[in-house]
Amino acid sequence: MLAAALTASALLPACRLTAGAQVAVRAPRWETIGSSREGRPVRAITSGRGGPRIALIAGIHGDEQEGLRHLDEIVALVRGVPRTVRLIADANPDGTAANTRTTASGVDPNRNWPAGNFRAGPRHGPRPLSEPAVAAVHRDLVDFDPALVIVLHAARSGPFVNFDGPALKLAAAFRDGAGAPWHVRPSMGYSTPGSLGTWAGVDRGTPVLTVEFARGAPREETGPPLLAGLAAILEGPLPEPVPGEFYVR
Ligand SMILES: [Zn+2]
C-alpha cells in the first residue's frame, strides 16, 4: 500500500485543480548555502510543513552516491509530507565530481565536524570545519535546528542503518519501512572522531540516522527501500526519543 502510494506520487506531477484547469504546484527552489573548496555550490531546500523538523543529507562521501542518485525521488517524497524537511543535496560536491570519499584537499568530510573527539590530521583537517562545504552544512544545520538528522552513505557490509544519539526507535522505523535485508547496526565497529554523528548525536543529543546502502547496489535495490524507509519516518508517527538512553560512541 505504501509502496503503491509512493510509486503513484513519484510518477504523477504534483497538481491541483483550479477553476477547471490543472496547475502545477511550484517545486521548491534550491538555495545555495555555501560552496566547496573548488567552488561548487552546496545546495539545500526546505520542503513540507509542520514539526518535528528533519534534516536529510543525501550525500557526504563522494564515492558513495547510492543515495544521491535518487535525489529527484527524495524531492518528490518530501513535498507535502507532514514534517518540515531540510534537504541538503550533497555535503561534498567536489568529492562527488571526482568520485572520491574525501574533499578536494583529501579530508574525510565525516571527520571534520566540531565534535568533542575531533582529532586533527591530514585526513581529518587541521581544525574542525576546515572544509568549506562541511562548514556550510554545519551552519545550515545549526540554523535549522533539526529534531533528527538523516545522512546517506554506502558500505560494503550494507545495507543497514546505524545511529547516534537517542535514535534507536527511529532506526527501527526506517528498517521496518525499508524491509529485509535492512537491519539496525548500533555501532560501526570502529571509532569515528569528528563525525557528524558524534557532533550531532552524541554531543548535542540530536538523533542521527546513518543510512548505509550496499556499496555498488543497482538503483532498483536502493530506491524502493530508501523511499519506503524515509516515508516510514516522514509520514508515520515519530517515536519519542529518550535522551541519553541510546548513546553509542
Ligand atoms: Zn560514507
Boltz pocket constraint, residues with backbone or C-beta under 6 A from the ligand:
constraints:
  - pocket:
      binder: B
      contacts: [[A, 61], [A, 64], [A, 152], [A, 153], [A, 154]]
      max_distance: 6.0
